[in-house]
Amino acid sequence: MSKVSLDGQVAVVTGAARGVGELLARKLSARGAKVALVGLEADALKQVSERLHTESQAWYADVTDHEAMSRVAAEVKERFGKVDIVVANAGVASGGPFVDSDPESWRRVIEVNLIGSAVTARAFLPVLMESRGYLLQIASLAAITPAPMMTAYCASKSGVEAYAHCLRAEVGYKGVGVGVAYLSWTDTDMVRGADQDDVMRELRQKLPWPAGKTYPLGPAVDRLVAGIERRSSHVYGQWWLRGMQGVRGYLPGIIGAVGAREVGRFSGRLQGMRTGLVGAGGAADEEARGRG
């Protein structure tokens, strides 16, 4: 598919205060897009906005709050006149054994990653239909393959993948494109936060190449931008993820067998693992909800 120029287009990025969202906002702005930044870290969002090359504005909102996101959608339309691109990027993660997991943190991962994506789309689809625009849902390698100690995150990312594929079929006749982006372990606060736990870090390092390494953020986000320019249905932040689609049917059985063996080796170290939200983004989410 040919590229669409981003110059003059209006892009909305959720979870834009850091990591993938921040760098994506910067790269979209560098290509001429006006950017609406949405998230829970008001000061950080304002700082990101001030560094962009084009018109931009930050909105403080919880993506799980339908009224707040509907208000943001209306205000973005009023501020910029239209919305061409929406990137549902906001996300949090938790790790550790499910049986010992903090129920509220586990639920919050589902709420932000899955429900928050749906709330985002529900709020912005009317304006995307007006512009015949494009919605990009950020998913993960976790949507393709299960991973022990990551039940909430895998469930949420599998959910957003399925949801986005369904939505594509519903809104395509309206001229709206829907893409799903897949990222492996990418150098963000979330991944660094997960790596602070010795068990999580060691389990990840035992994954077979190329799944066990952490990838730089810049090239991954460049691939996201290219996918947005092409309005791609599938966007892969790392080249090898495309090949995973062909073997994903075999992965639950393999992970079930290998994972049980590896987790068993760590059984004596699982007690006392932190099972709350990880990384700076997780801390910001907990603070916004008064759990910090």
Backbone as a ProteinNet text record, in pm:
[ID]
protein_1_A
[PRIMARY]
MSKVSLDGQVAVVTGAARGVGELLARKLSARGAKVALVGLEADALKQVSERLHTESQAWYADVTDHEAMSRVAAEVKERFGKVDIVVANAGVASGGPFVDSDPESWRRVIEVNLIGSAVTARAFLPVLMESRGYLLQIASLAAITPAPMMTAYCASKSGVEAYAHCLRAEVGYKGVGVGVAYLSWTDTDMVRGADQDDVMRELRQKLPWPAGKTYPLGPAVDRLVAGIERRSSHVYGQWWLRGMQGVRGYLPGIIGAVGAREVGRFSGRLQGMRTGLVGAGGAADEEARGRG
[TERTIARY]
84.4	0	88.7	46.8	125.4	115.9	216.5	220.8	126.2	70	-11.2	71.5	78.4	153.4	86.3	167.1	115.5	111.8	163.4	168.8	27.4	0.3	-129.7	-235.4	-204.1	-300.7	-300.4	-408.9	-423.7	-421.6	-325.1	-307.5	-331.3	-400.5	-422.6	-341.2	-262.3	-181.6	-212.9	-263.2	-285.7	-160.2	-146.5	-25	97.4	85.4	188.2	293.7	290.9	384.9	523.9	534.5	664.6	665.3	783.9	797.1	752.8	681.7	635.3	550.8	458.2	369	441.2	535.8	610.8	690.3	766.1	849.5	763.8	653	563.8	508.7	470.1	421.1	528.1	651	760.5	783.8	779.6	806.2	690.2	568.3	454.2	461.3	497.9	511.8	621.8	732	843.3	802.4	698.6	647.6	532.1	507.3	410.4	273.9	251.8	121.1	103.5	-16.7	-54	-92.8	-55.5	-67.1	-144.3	-241.3	-312.5	-260	-206.9	-145.9	-243.1	-264.2	-360.8	-293.6	-315.6	-257	-286.2	-221.7	-245.2	-135.4	-30.6	81	82.3	7.1	-16.3	112.9	203.6	327.4	413.2	425.6	506.2	445.6	313.7	247.4	272.4	265.5	290.5	432.8	528.1	667.6	686.5	621.1	628.4	570.5	455.4	389.2	478.6	547.2	632	751.3	789.2	905.3	868.6	741.8	702.1	723	731.2	762.6	638.9	522.3	398.8	301.4	183.2	79	47.1	29.3	-3.3	-70.9	-135.1	-196.2	-209.3	-201.5	-209.6	-343.1	-398.1	-521.5	-497.5	-534.7	-528.6	-658.4	-647.9	-767.8	-728.3	-816.6	-803.8	-875	-804.9	-864.9	-978.6	-992.7	-1104.4	-1230.8	-1222.7	-1334.9	-1405.2	-1522.9	-1591.4	-1628.2	-1678.3	-1716.5	-1595.5	-1483.8	-1363.1	-1312	-1310.3	-1257.6	-1351.4	-1481.2	-1574.5	-1552.8	-1528.3	-1497.7	-1369.6	-1266	-1139.6	-1160.8	-1236.9	-1261	-1327.7	-1425.8	-1493.9	-1399.4	-1316.5	-1225	-1113.4	-1065.8	-963.9	-1022.8	-1144.7	-1211.1	-1227.6	-1268	-1285.2	-1151.9	-1046.3	-915.7	-851.7	-858.6	-785.7	-876.7	-1006.4	-1099.5	-1129.5	-1047.3	-1066	-974.7	-991.6	-899.9	-879	-755	-723.4	-669.4	-598.6	-527	-547.9	-579.3	-584.7	-499.2	-406.6	-321.5	-357.3	-418.3	-454.7	-333	-251.8	-122.8	-118.7	-204.7	-198.1	-202.4	-109.8	-106.8	-26.4	-59.9	13.5	36.5	123.8	155.9	180.1	159.6	195.7	254.7	326.7	387.2	378.5	418.2	418.1	313.9	315.8	221.5	77.4	-9.6	-149.7	-211	-179.1	-243	-212.5	-99.7	-61	-78.1	-137.3	-142	-238.2	-207.1	-294.1	-417.6	-537.3	-655.8	-684.4	-660.8	-691.5	-594.4	-466	-369.1	-397.1	-431.5	-462.3	-578.6	-684.3	-801.7	-766.5	-679.2	-645.2	-574.3	-490.8	-425.3	-530.3	-631.6	-737.9	-814.1	-842.2	-920.7	-848.5	-720.6	-647.6	-621.8	-567.6	-521.6	-636.1	-737.6	-848.6	-966.8	-1022.8	-1138	-1099.7	-981.4	-937.3	-923.4	-878.7	-869.2	-1006.9	-1102	-1237.6	-1302.7	-1279.7	-1333.2	-1273.7	-1144.1	-1078	-1140.9	-1158.7	-1217.7	-1361.9	-1438.5	-1577.9	-1588.3	-1496.5	-1499.3	-1460.7	-1363.1	-1307.8	-1361	-1430.9	-1478.7	-1569.1	-1658.4	-1740.4	-1658.3	-1550.8	-1469.6	-1379.8	-1338.3	-1260.7	-1346.1	-1474	-1563.2	-1578.7	-1579.1	-1588	-1466.5	-1348.4	-1224.3	-1181.6	-1256.5	-1214.4	-1072.1	-1056.2	-924.2	-877.9	-783.6	-712	-692.6	-726.9	-706.7	-599.4	-495.3	-391.3	-396.8	-417.8	-420	-283.5	-220.5	-92	-116.2	-72.3	-81.1	60.3	95.4	222.1	248.8	373.8	406.4	319.2	277.9	193.3	57.2	16.5	-108.2	-89.6	33.3	63	96.4	168.5	211.8	185.1	140.6	123.9	259	259.7	383	349.6	412.9	387.3	425.8	357	379.8	330.4	260.5	209.9	63.4	-15.5	-152	-236.9	-231.9	-315.6	-272.7	-143.2	-94.8	-126	-101.5	-131.3	-280.5	-361.8	-506.1	-550.6	-495.7	-537.1	-493.6	-373.8	-324.3	-386.5	-417	-493.4	-630.8	-687.7	-818.4	-819.3	-719.5	-720.9	-694.6	-616.6	-594.2	-725.9	-798.1	-924.9	-1026.7	-1032.1	-1125.6	-1098.6	-971.6	-937.9	-968.2	-942.7	-975.8	-1126.2	-1206	-1351.4	-1393.2	-1334.8	-1372.1	-1339.1	-1227.5	-1188.5	-1299.8	-1360.5	-1467.7	-1593.8	-1612.7	-1732.9	-1725.9	-1609	-1599.7	-1531.7	-1486.6	-1417.9	-1503.2	-1633.1	-1719.1	-1739.4	-1705.3	-1711.3	-1581.7	-1487	-1359.8	-1257	-1286.7	-1193.6	-1104.9	-974.8	-880.2	-847.5	-826.6	-790.4	-667.4	-564.1	-441.2	-410.3	-337.2	-287.1	-135.6	-71.5	74.4	125.1	228.1	287.8	429.6	459.3	592.6	643.3	769.8	835	890.2	977.4	1036.1	1113.5	1063.3	1120.3	1163.5	1271	1334.2	1247.6	1154.6	1066.4	1068.7	1008.3	998	925.1	825.4	749.8	839.3	917.2	1005	1115.2	1171.7	1274.6	1217.5	1092.5	1028.8	1009.3	967.8	951.1	1084.7	1189.3	1322.2	1380.8	1321.1	1371.3	1347	1251.2	1229.5	1321.4	1401.8	1502.1	1439.6	1328.6	1266.1	1213.3	1142.7	1089.7	1201.7	1309.3	1420.8	1486.1	1509.3	1576.9	1488.6	1358.3	1268.6	1269.2	1266.5	1266.2	1396.2	1506.6	1635.8	1651	1568.6	1572.9	1489.5	1414.9	1338.6	1434.2	1395.4	1483.3	1500	1617.3	1639.9	1536.6	1481.5	1514.3	1421.1	1341.8	1239.1	1294.6	1418.2	1468.2	1538.2	1563.5	1640.1	1548.3	1603	1531.2	1575.4	1477.2	1505.9	1500.2	1580.8	1579.6	1445.1	1409.8	1279	1267.6	1372.3	1364.4	1322.8	1391.8	1353	1211.4	1169.8	1033.7	930.7	953.3	859.2	863.6	979.7	987.7	896.7	891.3	803.3	656.4	624.7	487.6	448.9	540.2	511.9	490	574.2	558.4	423.8	381.7	251.6	137.2	150.4	48.6	43.5	159.2	163.4	97.3	104	44.7	-93.7	-140	-268.3	-273.8	-167.4	-151.3	-245.1	-292.8	-374.3	-289.6	-165	-72.8	59.4	110.3	236.5	325.7	450.7	541.3	660	670.9	776.6	914.7	921.2	1045.6	1021.4	1117.4	1098.4	1050.2	1097	1070	929.3	858.7	725	626.8	647.7	560	561.8	680.3	692.5	624.9	606.9	541.3	395	335.1	194.8	172	268.6	251.5	265.6	324.3	347.3	271.4	188.4	126.5	36.3	-17.6	-102.2	-28.6	102.8	182.4	233.5	228.4	296.1	235.4	102.8	51.2	100.5	107.5	156.6	303.2	382.4	526.1	549.7	484.3	503.2	450.5	341.4	287.2	384.7	455.7	550.7	681.1	739.4	867.4	850	741.1	718.4	699.4	628	607.3	740.4	829.5	960.9	1041.4	1042.4	1123.7	1067.3	934.8	876.3	899.3	896	922.2	1059.8	1155.2	1291	1297.4	1203.1	1201.9	1102.6	1044.3	933.5	970.1	1093.3	1133.9	1151.2	1150.6	1173.7	1047.8	934.9	815.2	743.5	759.4	694.3	752	664.1	709.8	736.1	712.6	728.8	627.3	669.7	577.4	485	354.7	259.4	176.6	219.3	148.8	191.9	145.8	182.1	329.9	393.4	537.5	570.3	691.8	745.1	685.9	742.2	698	554.3	513.3	375	278.4	317	234.2	222.7	334.8	333.4	244	248.3	163.9	16.6	-15.5	-153.3	-201.3	-118	-156.3	-171	-83	-91.7	-219.9	-256.5	-376.9	-502.4	-496.1	-610	-599	-496.8	-482.9	-427.7	-355.2	-296.2	-147.1	-89.8	53.8	102.3
-118.6	0	124.6	226	347.9	426.5	508.6	588.4	707.9	744.3	864.4	968.8	1088.6	1194.1	1228.7	1244.1	1281.6	1432.3	1505.5	1650.6	1708	1779.5	1840.8	1750.5	1621.6	1532.3	1551.8	1512	1524.5	1385.3	1363.3	1232.8	1242.1	1143.6	1130.6	1011.8	1030.6	921.9	912	796.7	776.2	716.6	736.6	690.7	759.5	890.8	964.8	1029.1	1004.5	1072	1011.9	889	820.2	706	646.6	523.3	531.3	429.1	420.3	541.5	579.6	690.6	821.7	850.4	975.6	981.5	876.4	879	877.8	806.6	807.1	946.5	1016.6	1153.6	1242	1227	1307.3	1278.3	1151.8	1114.8	1152.9	1143.8	1188.8	1339.4	1411.7	1556.4	1594	1519.7	1548	1529.9	1451.3	1431.5	1524.2	1620.2	1724.4	1707.5	1602.2	1581.8	1669.8	1718.4	1784	1673.5	1689.6	1577.2	1615.8	1531.9	1541.7	1431.3	1470.1	1377	1349.8	1223.2	1186.9	1094.7	1121	1033.8	1083.5	1020.1	1048.1	1132	1166.4	1241.6	1381.2	1471.8	1603.5	1680.1	1682.5	1758	1698.1	1566.3	1500.5	1520.8	1513.4	1535.7	1678.2	1774.2	1912.8	1930.6	1864.9	1874.1	1811.5	1697.9	1635.5	1730.4	1788	1878.1	1996.2	2050	2167.9	2135.8	2009.3	1971.4	1932.2	1925.2	1880.4	1990.2	1948.8	2040.5	2111.9	2056.6	2107.9	2145.2	2191.1	2220.8	2095.5	2114.6	2001	2051.6	1961.1	1993.2	1864.7	1877.6	1761.9	1760.5	1642	1622.1	1519.5	1555.1	1461.9	1382.2	1249.8	1166.2	1021.5	950.8	806.7	738.8	656	594.8	500.5	461.2	373.8	452	583.8	670.3	717.6	661.9	692.3	840.2	898.8	1039.5	1128.6	1097.9	1178.5	1167.6	1046.7	1028.8	1088	1082.9	1147.7	1298.5	1353.9	1496.8	1529.9	1446.6	1469.6	1466.4	1369.3	1358.5	1485.6	1535.6	1657.7	1777.1	1785.4	1899	1893.3	1773.6	1759.8	1802.8	1759.7	1799.4	1951.5	2010.7	2155.7	2227.5	2173.3	2239	2230.9	2113.7	2093.1	2082.9	2071.7	2067.4	1929.3	1831	1695	1601.6	1471.7	1369.9	1268.4	1245.9	1151.9	1018.7	1022.2	904.4	895.6	777.4	753.1	630.6	644.4	532.4	497	380.8	331.7	261.2	339	291.1	273.6	343.6	340.8	197.3	165.2	29.4	20.3	-79.7	-111	-261.6	-305.8	-447.8	-486.4	-612.4	-670.2	-807.7	-861.1	-992.3	-1073.2	-1198.5	-1285	-1394.7	-1487.6	-1600	-1553.5	-1605.5	-1565.6	-1593.5	-1707.5	-1747.2	-1650	-1582.5	-1487.2	-1341.5	-1320.3	-1185.3	-1096.6	-967.4	-866.6	-852.6	-888.1	-887.9	-753.1	-644.4	-513.1	-476.8	-507.4	-480.1	-566.2	-692.2	-783	-727.1	-686	-629.8	-499.5	-419.8	-290.9	-308.8	-409.7	-436.6	-460.9	-541.1	-566.4	-437.9	-361	-238.2	-137.5	-114.5	-13.9	-63.8	-184	-231.5	-267.9	-333.8	-379.7	-283.5	-262.6	-173.4	-31.6	13.6	147.6	166	62.8	70.5	81.3	4.2	9.2	144.9	198.3	330.5	436.4	425.6	519.1	514.3	393	379	429.3	396.1	439.7	592.5	657.7	803.6	867.2	807.6	873.7	820.3	707.7	654.8	751.2	824.6	919.1	1019.2	1073.1	1169.4	1099	977.4	902.1	867.9	843.4	817.5	941.5	1058.5	1182.5	1200	1164.5	1185.8	1063.9	952.3	824.2	793.5	798.9	791.9	651.1	645	520.6	506.6	389.8	355.7	248.6	274.9	174.9	129.2	-0.4	-60.2	-121.3	-78.3	-134.9	-265.5	-374.5	-505	-546.1	-671.8	-720.3	-861.2	-903.3	-1044.8	-1127.3	-1066.8	-1135.9	-1171.6	-1110.7	-1149	-1274.3	-1301.7	-1414.7	-1539.8	-1521.9	-1638.1	-1619	-1722.7	-1712.5	-1706.1	-1653.8	-1646.7	-1663.9	-1757.9	-1772.8	-1646.7	-1620.8	-1505.4	-1375.1	-1384.2	-1264.1	-1282.5	-1342.5	-1378.4	-1257.8	-1152.5	-1036.3	-968.3	-951.3	-880.5	-958.8	-1089.5	-1171.3	-1170.5	-1182.2	-1180.7	-1048.6	-937.6	-806.5	-784.7	-826.7	-804.2	-900.4	-1021.7	-1111	-1051.2	-991.3	-929.1	-812.6	-723.9	-607.7	-649.6	-754.8	-803.8	-851.5	-936.3	-988.3	-876.6	-786.3	-673.5	-589	-558.4	-472.6	-541.5	-672.4	-745.3	-742.2	-759.1	-750.8	-611.8	-509.8	-372.8	-338.1	-389.8	-361.6	-400.4	-515.6	-562.3	-477.9	-417.2	-337.6	-198.8	-137.8	3.6	24.7	-83.9	-68.6	-2.8	-34	24.1	173.5	221.9	365.2	435.9	359.2	417.7	426	369.1	371.8	248.6	269.5	158.8	126.7	-1.3	-45.3	-133.4	-98.9	-177.4	-230.3	-340.8	-397.2	-397.4	-338.8	-333.6	-431.6	-506.1	-606.2	-563.1	-563.1	-529.7	-642.2	-677.9	-768.4	-683.5	-742.4	-670.5	-549.6	-431.2	-307.3	-222	-148.4	-75	41.9	13	114.1	101.7	199.8	193.9	68.1	24.6	-93.9	-217.8	-236.6	-353.9	-344.1	-224.7	-209.7	-235.3	-194.3	-219.8	-368	-441.7	-586.4	-653.7	-602.9	-662.6	-639.8	-550.9	-530.5	-652.3	-736.6	-860.8	-967.7	-1030.2	-1126.5	-1244.1	-1296.8	-1413.6	-1378.6	-1265.9	-1224.8	-1203	-1139.1	-1112.3	-1242	-1333.1	-1458.9	-1546.6	-1549.4	-1626.4	-1571.1	-1440.9	-1381	-1410	-1405.8	-1429.9	-1573.8	-1662.6	-1802.2	-1828.5	-1727.8	-1743.8	-1764	-1844.4	-1866.4	-1739.7	-1727.5	-1615.4	-1622.8	-1510.7	-1372.5	-1313.7	-1398.5	-1347	-1303.9	-1345.5	-1320.1	-1187.9	-1113.9	-990.4	-868.7	-758.2	-631.1	-548.9	-494.6	-423.3	-272.3	-196.3	-50.2	8.1	117.3	178.4	244.5	315.2	394.5	317.3	207.6	133.5	77	35.1	-17.1	91	210.9	319.5	364.1	358.7	388.6	295	169.2	73.2	107	156.4	198.6	315.6	412.7	528.2	483	392.1	342	271.8	198.7	133	233	341.8	446.5	512.4	539.3	601.5	513.4	381.6	287.2	240	287	240.3	87.2	28.9	-117	-186.6	-305.7	-387.9	-452.2	-485.2	-546.3	-470.2	-434.3	-360.4	-435.8	-459.5	-537.9	-452.1	-432	-347.9	-408.8	-542.5	-614.3	-708.3	-721.2	-789.6	-933.3	-1004.2	-1147.1	-1178.2	-1077.3	-1102	-1145.4	-1099.3	-1140.9	-1293.8	-1351.2	-1496.2	-1573.4	-1509.8	-1576.5	-1606.7	-1530.3	-1553.3	-1693.7	-1742.9	-1872.7	-1991	-1968.4	-2080.7	-2063.8	-1961.9	-1931.1	-2044.2	-2123.4	-2233.9	-2338.9	-2349.4	-2448.4	-2397.1	-2265.8	-2206.8	-2241.3	-2245.8	-2279.9	-2414.3	-2514.2	-2644.6	-2641.7	-2571.7	-2562.7	-2486.1	-2370	-2288.8	-2362.1	-2434.6	-2508.5	-2610	-2678.8	-2780.2	-2717.7	-2630.9	-2570.4	-2476.1	-2398.8	-2304.3	-2371.7	-2483.3	-2554.4	-2599.7	-2644.5	-2688.6	-2571.2	-2460.8	-2346.9	-2282.1	-2264.8	-2203.8	-2293.4	-2424.7	-2517.1	-2496.2	-2459.2	-2435.8	-2313.9	-2223.1	-2100.7	-2110.2	-2227.1	-2237.5	-2186.8	-2207.8	-2163.7	-2013.9	-1944.2	-1799.6	-1719.8	-1788.2	-1718.1	-1646.7	-1696.9	-1631.9	-1491.4	-1397.8	-1262	-1178.1	-1235.5	-1153.9	-1040.3	-923.6	-810.5	-835.9	-826.1	-854.7	-732.6	-613.8	-492.6	-445.4	-328.2	-271.4	-235.9	-252.4	-233.5	-103.7	-53.5	60.4	193.1	299.8	435.3	459.2	400.6	415.8	350.3	233.2	167.1	248.5	308.4	393.1	514.5	572.7	688.6	650.2	534	488.3	467.5	404.4	380.7	512.6	608	737.6	809.7	802.8	868.9	810.5	684.7	619.2	618.5	686.3	696.3	573	488.7	368.1	382.7	495.4	511.5	523.3
0	0	0	-73.9	-82	47.8	71.1	191.3	180.9	295.4	306.8	380.9	326.4	394.4	526.7	630.5	762.2	782.1	687.6	700.6	710.8	819.5	839.2	898.8	914.1	976.2	1127.6	1190.6	1335.3	1396.4	1485.5	1547.8	1697.5	1751.7	1895.4	1943.8	2048.8	2105.3	2253.4	2297.4	2440.3	2503.4	2633.9	2700.9	2646.1	2623.2	2549.9	2637.7	2766.9	2856.7	2853.1	2807.7	2812.1	2711.9	2695.5	2619.8	2475.8	2432	2293.9	2258	2346.7	2315.9	2296.9	2384.5	2373.1	2242.6	2215.6	2095	1969.1	1971.5	1856	1831.4	1936.6	1921.2	1858.2	1903.5	1848.8	1700.5	1665.1	1525.7	1434	1482.4	1402.8	1382.2	1488.1	1477.2	1379	1382.1	1290.1	1144.8	1120.4	984.4	951.5	1039.4	1008.9	1070.1	1149	1209.3	1332.1	1351.9	1476.6	1574.8	1701	1793.6	1919.2	1954.2	2081	2171.9	2285.4	2379.5	2493.5	2525.2	2628.8	2729.8	2858.6	2959.6	3099.8	3198	3339	3403.8	3328.4	3384.7	3323.8	3386.3	3327.2	3300.3	3396.9	3379	3268.3	3267.4	3164.5	3026.1	3016	2887.6	2837.8	2929.2	2890.7	2839.3	2904.9	2861.1	2722.9	2699	2566.4	2462.4	2492.9	2399	2363.3	2462.4	2439	2349.5	2340.8	2259.4	2116.8	2085.1	1951.9	1848.3	1723	1613.9	1560.3	1586.1	1527.7	1638.7	1598.5	1696.6	1778	1907.3	1992.3	2118.3	2186.5	2314.9	2394.8	2527.5	2616.5	2688.9	2706.2	2780.2	2889.7	3011.8	3123.9	3124.9	3111.4	3112.7	3136.2	3204.5	3224.7	3109	3032.8	2914.5	2947.7	3072.8	3110.2	3142.8	3143.6	3180.3	3053.1	3026.6	2901	2890.5	2998.5	2993.2	2967.5	3034.7	3015.4	2872.7	2818.3	2682.6	2577.8	2602	2509.8	2509.7	2629.1	2638.4	2563.9	2580.1	2510.6	2359.6	2311.5	2167.4	2114.5	2188.3	2144.6	2146.6	2248.7	2260.2	2155.6	2124.6	2019.7	1885.4	1858.3	1733.1	1728.8	1840.8	1844.6	1827.6	1888.3	1885.3	1746.7	1684	1558.5	1435.8	1456.2	1342.9	1289.8	1325.9	1276.1	1353.9	1331.9	1383.2	1271.7	1233.2	1125.8	1176.5	1289.3	1338.6	1488.8	1538.1	1681.4	1711.7	1804.8	1846.7	1990.7	2008.1	2141.1	2200.3	2267.5	2316.6	2468.3	2542.3	2688.2	2739.3	2829.5	2882.4	3010.3	3090	3212.2	3215.1	3305.6	3315	3459.6	3486.2	3615	3588.7	3686.1	3668.3	3795.8	3784.7	3901.4	3891.7	3983.8	3980.7	3995.1	3912.8	3917.9	4054.6	4112.2	4237.7	4351.1	4342.9	4446.4	4402	4287	4231.2	4309.5	4306.5	4366.1	4277.9	4327.6	4241.7	4176.4	4249.4	4193.2	4081.4	4098.5	3992.5	3870.2	3892.9	3781	3701.1	3771.2	3704.3	3632.4	3692.6	3632.6	3498.7	3486.5	3358.5	3249.4	3281.2	3184.3	3154.7	3258.4	3240.1	3151.5	3177.7	3099.5	2958.3	2947.3	2817.2	2723.6	2775.8	2691.1	2695.7	2814.8	2824.8	2783.7	2824.7	2788.7	2638.3	2569.3	2423.1	2360.1	2413.7	2360.4	2388.5	2508.3	2542	2449.3	2422.9	2331.5	2193	2141.8	2009.1	2007.3	2110.6	2114.9	2112.2	2181.7	2187.1	2053.7	1985.2	1866.6	1733.6	1732.4	1605.2	1528.8	1595.2	1517.3	1437	1496.7	1421.7	1321	1349.2	1250.5	1129.2	1150.9	1037.5	951.1	1014.6	937.4	847	898.2	823	743.1	756.5	698.5	744.8	876.4	936.9	970.5	1063.8	1092.8	1243	1294.1	1435.1	1444.9	1521.9	1543.9	1688.7	1707.1	1839.1	1868.8	1977.4	2015.2	2091.6	2033.7	2099.6	2141.8	2122.3	2176.6	2127.5	2139.4	2126.9	2221.4	2332.8	2430.3	2374.1	2262.6	2196.7	2111.8	2073.8	1985.6	2064	2174.3	2250.8	2399.2	2468.8	2613.6	2682.7	2804.1	2881.5	3029.2	3097.4	3240.3	3315.6	3424.1	3511.3	3449.6	3337.5	3270.4	3230.8	3318.1	3280.6	3243.1	3322.1	3293.9	3164.4	3146.6	3029	2901	2903.6	2785.3	2755.7	2859.6	2838.6	2777.8	2827.3	2777.6	2633.4	2600.3	2464.4	2364.1	2406.4	2319.6	2293.9	2398.8	2385	2289.1	2297.4	2208.1	2064	2044.6	1909.1	1848.5	1921.4	1871	1851.3	1946.9	1939.1	1814.5	1789.9	1676.2	1543.7	1534.6	1412.1	1386.6	1493.2	1477.9	1432.7	1494.9	1463.5	1319.1	1269	1130.5	1033.6	1058.9	970.4	984.8	1101.1	1124.7	1062.7	1062.1	1023	888.8	826.1	699	592.5	589	485.4	505.7	626.9	655	616.5	564	524.8	634.9	753.1	865.7	862.5	867.5	874.8	1020.1	1048.6	1183.2	1173.6	1246.5	1247.6	1385.9	1389.3	1514.3	1507	1607.9	1613.5	1717.9	1681.5	1769.3	1805	1934	1982	2070.9	2053.6	2147.8	2262.4	2343.1	2456	2402.9	2433.3	2382.3	2500.2	2482.5	2592.9	2638.3	2729.8	2787	2939.1	3005.8	3152.1	3197.2	3120.2	3157.7	3160.7	3055.2	3048.4	3153.2	3169.7	3272.3	3411.2	3432.8	3560.8	3585.8	3482	3496	3523.8	3461.3	3478.3	3616.9	3694.4	3830.3	3918.4	3879	3952.2	3894.6	3980.5	3934.9	3861.1	3912.7	3850.8	3712.2	3700	3570.4	3469.7	3514.3	3424	3378.2	3469.8	3434	3346.2	3373.3	3287.4	3145.3	3133	2999.7	2925.6	2998.2	2934.3	2885.6	2936.2	2892.9	2767.2	2723.6	2600.8	2483.2	2384.7	2269.6	2186.8	2123.7	2032.6	1920.8	1877	1914.2	2020.8	2087.1	2178	2313.6	2347.2	2481.1	2501.3	2394.3	2409.1	2415.4	2463.3	2465.5	2344.9	2272.9	2149.1	2170.6	2097	2112.6	2070.8	2134	2111.7	1974.9	1933.1	1810.7	1687.2	1651	1531.1	1538.5	1658	1673.1	1642.8	1695	1671.2	1524.8	1461.9	1318.6	1238.6	1278.5	1211	1234.8	1354.5	1380.7	1291.5	1277.6	1192.8	1048.4	1001.2	864.1	847.4	949.6	944.1	939.4	1015.7	1013.4	876.3	817.7	685	579.2	598.5	502.4	544.9	661.9	716.5	718.6	767.9	763.2	861.3	821.8	910.9	1019.3	986.9	1081.4	1075.9	1191.9	1201.7	1299.6	1259.6	1343.1	1385.7	1516.9	1569.4	1555.1	1545.9	1519.9	1402.2	1315.4	1187.6	1201.7	1304.1	1315.2	1365.8	1417.2	1470.1	1362.1	1240.2	1131.1	1115.3	1127.8	1114.4	1226.2	1341.7	1453.4	1424.5	1335.3	1304	1246.4	1170.2	1106.3	1200	1317.1	1409.1	1540.3	1551.6	1679.4	1730.4	1640.4	1683.9	1764.6	1745.2	1817.1	1952.3	1971.8	2086.2	2222.5	2237.7	2370.7	2422.2	2335	2378	2416.6	2336.6	2365	2494.6	2507.9	2627.6	2750.4	2734.3	2846.9	2902.4	2812.1	2856	2907.4	2826.1	2863.3	2981.1	2980.1	3087.6	3222	3223.4	3349.8	3408.4	3321.7	3369.2	3423.6	3351.1	3393	3519.3	3524.6	3644.1	3765.7	3742.8	3852.7	3913.7	3831.2	3881.1	3973	3954.9	4035.4	4151.5	4171.9	4267	4406.1	4446.7	4579.3	4591.2	4478.5	4479.1	4446.4	4427.9	4384.3	4497.5	4619.1	4731.6	4751.8	4771.1	4798.2	4674.9	4554.5	4434.3	4434.7	4390.8	4379.5	4261.4	4283.5	4176.9	4138.1	4180.8	4142.1	4004.1	3965.3	3836.4	3834.4	3718.5	3709.2	3636.8	3662.2	3589.4	3631.2	3571.6	3605	3563	3450.7	3407.3	3504.2	3555.8	3655.1	3782.3	3823.7	3942.5	3922.3	3802.5	3772.4	3776.2	3726	3727.9	3872	3953.2	4091.8	4168.2	4140.4	4206.1	4167.9	4037.5	3992.3	4056.5	4091.5	4154.3	4307	4358.7	4502.5	4568.3	4489.2	4545.5	4567.5	4527.6	4537.7	4680.4
[MASK]
++++++++++++++++++++++++++++++++++++++++++++++++++++++++++++++++++++++++++++++++++++++++++++++++++++++++++++++++++++++++++++++++++++++++++++++++++++++++++++++++++++++++++++++++++++++++++++++++++++++++++++++++++++++++++++++++++++++++++++++++++++++++++++++++++++++++++++++++++++++++++++++++++++

